[in-house]
Amino acid sequence: MTETLNLSNIGPAQAREPRKRVGRGPGSGKGRYAGRGIKGQKARTGSHTMRAGFEGGQMPLAMRLPKQRGKTSKDAMPVGPFRTELQPVNLRDLDRFDPGEEVTPETLKAKGLIRSVRKDVKLLGDGELAKALRITVHAASASARAKVERAGGTLTLLREPRRERGGRRPRAAAAREAAGQPTESEA
């Protein structure tokens, strides 16, 4: 028969582990060095809270590996040739507009084709355009420009197109061009 439960015979369901009291003399078993050994990094305070990827002061793996170039790289410069802030819009998406209607970043936002009017919009040539539209965007691909003109529409750019950077030109050719003289290819 089991005893009735009362305050005199109540106990914990599981044996309790006594608290570890370090640095309380040699008789405690955790005295002198308090379980940390002798000297060194691991004996110091804060040594067990190192950030992820810390390799003890040597050059970490993330810094030893080569970095990926391009706008998708987190190591790319925040400005410059590898990080662009363009929102693409394809020609096939412009079917939502009526013939002769004006297409601007504001109207594209109203139709849900772009998220923000603060970022530049680039028109790409994927799909066909059967309507004559008046399109005003920041940039456009060559194929998109040709298809818009073929459909009878107009394309206006809000930003001047960037000049393609070719290979290095000889200094003499650059000097002739600056002076207004014809270059060898024009002559």
N, C-alpha and C positions, 0 to 999 in steps of 0.2 A: 504494500500500500504506500502511495506517495504522500509525502508530508505536505501539509498546506503551506502555501506561500505566505510568508510574513517578513517583516523587516529584519528579523534575526537570522533568517537563512537565505536571504536574497543575495545574489552575486552576479557578476557580469557573465554574459553569455559566452564570452571569449576571454582568455587570459590577456591582461593588459601588459603591454611592453613598457618597461620602465623608461623614463626619459634619459637620454644619453647626456651626462654632464661632463663635458670635456674641460681639460685644463684645471682640474681640482685636486692635483697632487698625484704622486706615483701610486698610491694605494687604490685609486679608482680605476686604473687600467688605461685611462685616457689622459694622463698627466704629461708634464714636460712639453712635448711637441703637439699635444692635443690631436693626435691621429693624423697629423699632416706631414710627417717625416721631417727631414732636416733641410732647411733652406730651399731655394729654387722657386720657380714661377708658381708651382702648385701649392706652395706653402703660404703664398701671399693672399691678402684679401682681394676679392673680386676676380680671382683667377678662374673661377668656375662659371663665369657668365660671359664667355667670349662670343662674339658675333658669329653667325653662320659663315663658313668659308674661311675663317681665320686659321692660318697654318703655322702658328708659332713664330711669326715674324718673318718667315721666308716669303718670297714673292708668290702670291696665291695663284692658283690655276687660272682663274678668270682673267688675271692680268697677264699671264704668260701666253695665252692663246691669241691668235690673230682675230681682229674684229671684222665683222661683216660691214661692208660699205652699203650705202643705199638709204632710201628714205625709211625703210623698215627697221633700220638699226637704231637701237637706243643710244649708241655711242656716237651717232652722227651729230654734226653741229646743229644747233637749233635753227640756224639760218644757213643759206648757202645752197649749193647745187644738189645736195643729196636729200634734203627734206623739203617737200613741196606741200602746199596747202591748197590743192585743187579738188573740186568736186566734179566728178565726171557725169555727163549727161549724154546718152546715146540718141541718135536720130530716131530710132524706133519708139522712144519714149515721147516724142513730140506729136504722136497721133491724137493726144488728148486736146490739142488746140484746134480751133476752127481755122479754115483757110483765110489768109490775110491778117490774122491776129498777130499782135506783137508779143514776142517771147523775150522776157527779161529775167534777171535773177529773182525779182519780186514775184513775177507770175509763176516761175518754176517752183518757188517756195509755196505759193498758194495752192498749186496742184499737187504738192507733196513729192516732187521729184528731187529736191535738195533739202538739206536740213537747215542751213544757215545762209543768210545773204551776206554775212561778213567774210566768208571765204570765197575765193575766186571760183568761177565756173568754167569748165572746159567742155566744149562740144566735141563728141567723138563720132566717127562715121559708121558705127555699127547699126545695120538696118537700112531701110529705104525711107525716103521722104516723098510723099505724093502731093503735098500741099505747098502753096507758096506762102511762106511765113517771113516776117521781119524779125530776125533774131539778133539780140544784143547780148553778148557774153564776153568774158575776159580773154578767152583763148579758144582756138578751134584747130582740129587736125586738118591736114590737107585734104583727106578724103571727105571729111564732113563739109568743108568749104565747097568742094566740087559738087557734091550731091545737093546742097542747098541752092547753088546757082543753077544746076540742071533742072530743079523743080520750079524755078522762077522766083525764088525768094531772095532776100538780101541778108547779108551777114555783116554786122558791125562789131568791131572789137573794142572793148573798153580799155585794154592795155596793149601797148605796142608789142608785137611778137619779138621774142628774144632772137638775136642773131646767132645762127649756128656757129659754134666755135670749131673751126677746122684744126688742122695741124699747124705747126709753127711756120710762120712766113719768114722768109729772109728779111733782114733789116733793110736791105736796099729797096725791096718791094714796098715795105711799110713806109719808108721815107718818101718814095715816089708818090704813093697814094696820098700821103699827108700834104705833099706839095701840089697836088692836083694834076700830076703828070700821069699819062696812061701807063698801066702795068704791062708786063710782057704778054699776059693772056689777052689783054684788050687790044694790043697793037697788031 
